[in-house]
């Protein structure tokens, strides 16, 4: 049984006449009559009664009309949804983003995008940067949003393997214990000399915050009294809140760290910012759902320049 046959049958019953239905379907009446006869032969039961007053559905025909109305409605809905996939107004995107970008920048992006294309389902996971890249390579996610200290060198190393969209700068700020609420603003970078400092663990796979802090300390001759190592950036925060160390942390939207019990100050002189990058597989922009989101990210990059 073909969907076309169901549409022909529904048109005949609703019109009450083979002639009127044929006109509505833009086909000849004999061809339509043959199609209905073939459908009755396929299902093995009479579906309509023909008379000089037109046609009427039999009890089997009324059952088929109800069932076909549901089926055809589902098919129409399916086709309409597929059309929205093709136009980029429906679909799903999974993003693996480092936790720092989850604090404010990613929610802002999702909110803005959802206001325009509410049927795009955005799913989020927050692994470390090297894991986010692995997930992208393995096809487990569609985009990977990470922070790097030298975006040009990083992009050069991965050229040909990923498409890379620049998402703008992420400033570095002083993150001090809450009891340092009287700290100067801006906070002198040189104050980190002889201080206990906490930094996340460095990884050669994705040079990021540790490398940026080391570069700033080396440039200005800063030597902390002690450097504590945390596994991740977010694992540094409790140690700073507890007052056992100071930190230099990324603040993606200059207010992201306000959710923590920290004293946050801009730094003088300001260290070079990190750069947020969004990676996708080569050719991913051919997916309309991804293309729209990547375009929005690229548009935000200029807003995020320090």
PLY file of the C-alpha trace (Angstrom):
ply
format ascii 1.0
element vertex 306
property float x
property float y
property float z
element edge 305
property int vertex1
property int vertex2
end_header
0.00 0.00 0.00
1.50 3.30 -1.11
1.00 6.64 0.58
-0.12 8.02 -2.78
-2.97 5.51 -2.84
-4.08 6.62 0.63
-4.08 10.26 -0.48
-6.16 9.37 -3.54
-8.64 7.42 -1.42
-8.99 10.20 1.17
-9.56 12.75 -1.59
-12.31 10.63 -3.16
-14.19 10.10 0.10
-13.89 13.74 1.13
-15.04 15.00 -2.29
-17.83 12.41 -2.52
-17.14 12.07 -6.23
-14.44 10.53 -8.39
-14.79 13.37 -10.87
-14.42 16.12 -8.24
-11.52 14.31 -6.57
-9.73 13.85 -9.90
-10.03 17.56 -10.60
-8.64 18.42 -7.15
-5.76 15.98 -7.68
-5.07 17.25 -11.22
-5.43 13.81 -12.77
-7.90 12.10 -15.06
-11.01 10.46 -13.62
-10.28 7.04 -15.26
-6.75 6.98 -13.78
-8.13 7.77 -10.33
-10.81 5.08 -10.66
-8.13 2.51 -11.59
-6.03 3.56 -8.57
-8.97 3.09 -6.17
-9.84 -0.29 -7.70
-6.21 -1.38 -7.31
-6.22 -0.27 -3.64
-9.40 -2.29 -2.98
-7.76 -5.29 -4.61
-4.66 -4.88 -2.42
-6.58 -4.69 0.86
-9.11 -7.36 -0.19
-12.25 -5.45 0.75
-14.59 -2.94 -0.86
-13.83 0.61 0.33
-16.39 2.75 -1.54
-19.83 2.29 -3.07
-20.37 3.98 -6.41
-23.78 5.31 -7.40
-25.29 7.96 -9.61
-25.15 10.30 -6.61
-21.41 9.86 -6.16
-19.42 7.64 -3.85
-19.74 6.74 -0.18
-17.27 4.95 2.07
-18.12 1.48 3.31
-17.51 0.63 6.98
-14.06 -0.65 5.95
-13.57 2.57 3.99
-14.47 4.71 7.00
-11.93 2.77 9.09
-9.26 3.27 6.41
-10.10 6.98 6.14
-9.58 7.49 9.89
-6.36 5.48 9.91
-4.98 7.09 6.76
-5.74 10.56 8.10
-3.48 9.82 11.07
-0.78 8.25 8.92
-0.79 11.05 6.36
-0.76 13.65 9.13
2.30 11.98 10.66
4.02 11.90 7.27
3.28 15.57 6.68
4.65 16.43 10.12
7.76 14.36 9.41
8.35 16.11 6.09
7.86 19.53 7.68
10.36 18.69 10.43
12.90 17.41 7.89
12.49 20.68 5.99
13.33 22.57 9.21
16.44 20.39 9.61
17.44 21.39 6.10
16.95 25.09 6.82
18.85 24.92 10.12
15.83 25.69 12.30
15.63 22.20 13.81
18.17 19.60 14.88
20.59 18.98 17.72
24.12 20.12 18.55
26.34 18.67 21.29
29.06 20.94 22.64
31.98 19.86 24.84
33.14 23.02 26.61
35.68 23.61 29.35
33.92 24.50 32.63
35.14 28.12 32.61
33.14 28.78 29.46
30.11 27.16 31.10
30.07 29.87 33.76
28.57 32.59 31.59
29.65 32.71 27.96
28.04 29.45 26.85
24.70 30.09 28.62
24.60 33.50 26.97
25.23 31.92 23.55
22.57 29.23 24.07
20.02 31.79 25.26
20.61 34.06 22.26
20.55 31.17 19.78
17.42 29.62 21.30
15.57 32.90 20.92
16.10 32.67 17.15
15.92 28.89 16.56
14.12 27.37 19.56
13.86 23.92 17.93
17.65 23.43 17.92
18.41 21.12 20.85
21.78 22.16 22.35
23.37 19.54 24.62
26.36 20.34 26.84
29.20 18.38 28.47
32.14 19.88 30.40
35.28 17.75 30.08
38.90 18.99 30.31
40.14 20.53 27.04
42.15 17.53 25.85
39.15 15.27 26.47
36.87 17.68 24.59
39.17 17.44 21.56
39.24 13.63 21.80
35.43 13.54 21.93
35.28 15.73 18.84
37.71 13.47 16.98
35.66 10.41 17.92
32.40 11.98 16.74
30.88 12.00 20.23
30.30 15.77 20.13
29.82 18.32 17.35
31.84 21.22 18.79
34.65 21.62 21.32
35.04 24.98 23.09
38.40 25.44 24.81
40.82 28.09 26.11
44.39 28.40 24.83
47.30 30.70 25.63
48.80 30.94 22.12
45.95 30.60 19.68
48.08 31.12 16.57
50.49 28.32 17.43
47.60 26.07 18.47
45.69 26.73 15.24
48.82 26.10 13.17
49.39 22.75 14.88
45.81 21.55 14.21
45.39 23.06 10.75
43.85 20.54 8.38
42.43 18.47 11.24
39.70 20.81 12.52
37.84 23.94 11.54
38.57 26.59 14.19
36.36 29.58 15.01
37.77 32.37 17.18
35.43 33.17 20.10
37.43 36.12 21.39
39.58 36.98 24.37
39.17 35.79 27.94
40.83 38.25 30.39
42.88 37.08 33.36
42.11 38.58 36.76
43.38 38.33 40.30
41.31 35.89 42.36
41.93 36.52 46.06
40.42 35.14 49.29
37.20 36.84 50.45
39.00 38.53 53.37
41.02 40.56 50.88
37.98 42.68 50.02
40.14 45.78 50.66
42.56 44.83 47.86
43.44 47.62 45.44
41.74 47.77 42.06
43.49 47.25 39.78
45.58 44.81 41.78
49.36 45.03 41.23
50.61 41.93 39.43
53.87 42.30 41.37
51.95 41.51 44.58
52.13 37.85 43.57
55.86 37.96 44.31
56.50 35.84 47.46
52.80 34.87 47.64
51.35 31.35 47.79
49.78 30.78 44.39
47.56 27.99 43.06
47.61 27.02 39.37
45.96 24.21 37.41
48.08 21.39 36.11
49.83 22.12 32.82
49.29 19.89 29.81
51.31 19.93 26.61
48.21 18.95 24.62
46.47 22.29 25.18
48.71 25.12 26.52
46.38 27.37 28.47
46.21 29.14 31.85
49.43 27.74 33.46
51.48 28.79 30.47
49.90 32.26 30.43
50.65 32.77 34.16
54.22 31.48 33.80
54.80 33.89 30.90
53.49 36.86 32.92
55.57 35.94 35.99
58.70 35.50 33.90
58.16 38.78 32.08
57.89 40.78 35.30
60.33 38.75 37.39
57.71 37.43 39.81
58.68 34.49 42.01
55.88 33.11 44.20
56.82 31.72 47.62
54.97 28.52 46.80
53.00 27.17 43.84
50.23 24.72 44.59
48.97 22.56 41.74
45.27 21.87 41.23
43.98 19.38 38.70
41.79 21.93 36.90
40.93 25.61 36.92
37.68 25.00 38.80
39.55 22.90 41.39
41.66 25.99 42.16
38.68 28.02 43.33
38.03 26.27 46.70
41.67 26.71 47.71
41.45 30.44 47.01
38.11 30.70 48.84
39.71 28.91 51.80
42.45 31.52 51.96
45.38 29.12 51.48
46.48 30.61 48.16
45.96 33.37 45.63
45.18 32.74 42.01
45.00 34.25 38.55
41.89 33.00 36.79
40.12 33.57 33.47
36.96 35.67 33.68
35.18 35.15 30.34
32.64 37.95 30.70
34.25 40.08 33.39
31.63 38.94 35.88
31.73 35.14 35.67
33.67 34.74 38.93
31.05 36.71 40.88
29.30 33.41 41.65
32.19 32.37 43.91
33.20 33.69 47.34
36.24 35.47 45.96
37.68 38.94 45.82
38.16 39.59 42.12
40.30 42.41 40.79
41.65 43.40 37.40
45.44 43.22 37.20
48.05 45.85 36.43
49.88 45.29 34.27
47.33 42.97 32.67
48.64 39.56 31.54
47.94 38.55 27.96
44.39 37.15 27.79
43.57 33.59 26.90
41.69 32.97 23.68
38.46 30.99 23.42
38.34 28.75 20.36
35.53 26.56 19.04
36.63 23.50 17.08
34.55 21.45 14.67
35.30 18.63 12.28
36.24 19.53 8.71
33.09 20.14 6.68
30.84 20.42 9.76
29.50 23.76 8.54
27.56 21.89 5.84
25.17 20.87 8.62
22.68 23.77 8.74
22.18 23.47 12.51
25.93 23.73 13.12
26.43 26.45 10.53
23.99 28.78 12.27
25.60 28.29 15.67
29.16 28.70 14.33
28.12 31.89 12.57
26.72 33.28 15.82
29.93 32.37 17.68
32.04 34.12 15.04
29.81 37.17 15.32
30.38 37.31 19.08
34.19 37.22 18.74
34.50 40.97 18.10
32.43 41.67 21.23
34.88 39.61 23.30
38.06 41.44 22.38
40.01 42.88 25.31
0 1
1 2
2 3
3 4
4 5
5 6
6 7
7 8
8 9
9 10
10 11
11 12
12 13
13 14
14 15
15 16
16 17
17 18
18 19
19 20
20 21
21 22
22 23
23 24
24 25
25 26
26 27
27 28
28 29
29 30
30 31
31 32
32 33
33 34
34 35
35 36
36 37
37 38
38 39
39 40
40 41
41 42
42 43
43 44
44 45
45 46
46 47
47 48
48 49
49 50
50 51
51 52
52 53
53 54
54 55
55 56
56 57
57 58
58 59
59 60
60 61
61 62
62 63
63 64
64 65
65 66
66 67
67 68
68 69
69 70
70 71
71 72
72 73
73 74
74 75
75 76
76 77
77 78
78 79
79 80
80 81
81 82
82 83
83 84
84 85
85 86
86 87
87 88
88 89
89 90
90 91
91 92
92 93
93 94
94 95
95 96
96 97
97 98
98 99
99 100
100 101
101 102
102 103
103 104
104 105
105 106
106 107
107 108
108 109
109 110
110 111
111 112
112 113
113 114
114 115
115 116
116 117
117 118
118 119
119 120
120 121
121 122
122 123
123 124
124 125
125 126
126 127
127 128
128 129
129 130
130 131
131 132
132 133
133 134
134 135
135 136
136 137
137 138
138 139
139 140
140 141
141 142
142 143
143 144
144 145
145 146
146 147
147 148
148 149
149 150
150 151
151 152
152 153
153 154
154 155
155 156
156 157
157 158
158 159
159 160
160 161
161 162
162 163
163 164
164 165
165 166
166 167
167 168
168 169
169 170
170 171
171 172
172 173
173 174
174 175
175 176
176 177
177 178
178 179
179 180
180 181
181 182
182 183
183 184
184 185
185 186
186 187
187 188
188 189
189 190
190 191
191 192
192 193
193 194
194 195
195 196
196 197
197 198
198 199
199 200
200 201
201 202
202 203
203 204
204 205
205 206
206 207
207 208
208 209
209 210
210 211
211 212
212 213
213 214
214 215
215 216
216 217
217 218
218 219
219 220
220 221
221 222
222 223
223 224
224 225
225 226
226 227
227 228
228 229
229 230
230 231
231 232
232 233
233 234
234 235
235 236
236 237
237 238
238 239
239 240
240 241
241 242
242 243
243 244
244 245
245 246
246 247
247 248
248 249
249 250
250 251
251 252
252 253
253 254
254 255
255 256
256 257
257 258
258 259
259 260
260 261
261 262
262 263
263 264
264 265
265 266
266 267
267 268
268 269
269 270
270 271
271 272
272 273
273 274
274 275
275 276
276 277
277 278
278 279
279 280
280 281
281 282
282 283
283 284
284 285
285 286
286 287
287 288
288 289
289 290
290 291
291 292
292 293
293 294
294 295
295 296
296 297
297 298
298 299
299 300
300 301
301 302
302 303
303 304
304 305
